[in-house]
Structures are given as C-alpha cells and as structure tokens.
Amino acid sequence: MMVFDWVKAAEIIKTFNPYLVEACLENDFFWTGGTIFRSGKIIDDQYTYLASYKAKPQIIVNGEILDCYVMASERPDWDADTKWPEEARKILES
C-alpha cells in the first residue's frame, strides 16, 4: 500500500513556500483530494483519502502535480486517515 508522504510534503512546502497546496490520489482529486496547506497554515480539517494499492498519492503545489508517497511498510503508523504527523509539522515550524 502507498501512503501520502507527509514529511516529503512538508519539505516541498518549506522549499517553495506556496500559497495553496492540495493532495489527492492520482487521477481522482474529486473523490480523494483536498487542501492540506493554505496561506502559511496547515489545513487538517478537510477530507482527503491518501492511501491506495493502485493510485499514487500526489501533491499539487504551484499548479504542478508531484508523486508524494512512501510504502506503508516504511511508515506503518500512517494510513489514509493520517493528517500532518508531528514529524512533518516540525519541518514546517523550523
């Protein structure tokens, strides 16, 4: 299973300092996607479903779609319901 890589997402946001960041599963924004970062703030109350056996979790930043996932075996504590784990939050706060 592929799960959204919140650490990679935080590093991308830290590097590019975008206004809006969204996440979704590949080719399925309508059903799985949502805003995860806006105006310098973490958004953790919007629906997203960011884990799949087939569709890659992706991040949309500055209009560019990037694959953004790790295998669940690498992050066994992350799943489709994970939202901004502490490790990723710390990257944005540093």
ABEGO torsion letter per residue (X at the ends): XBBBBAAAAAAAAAAAGBABBBBBBBGAAAAABBBABBGGBBBAABBBBABBAABBBBBBBGGBBBBBBBBAAABAABBAABBGBAAAAAAAAX
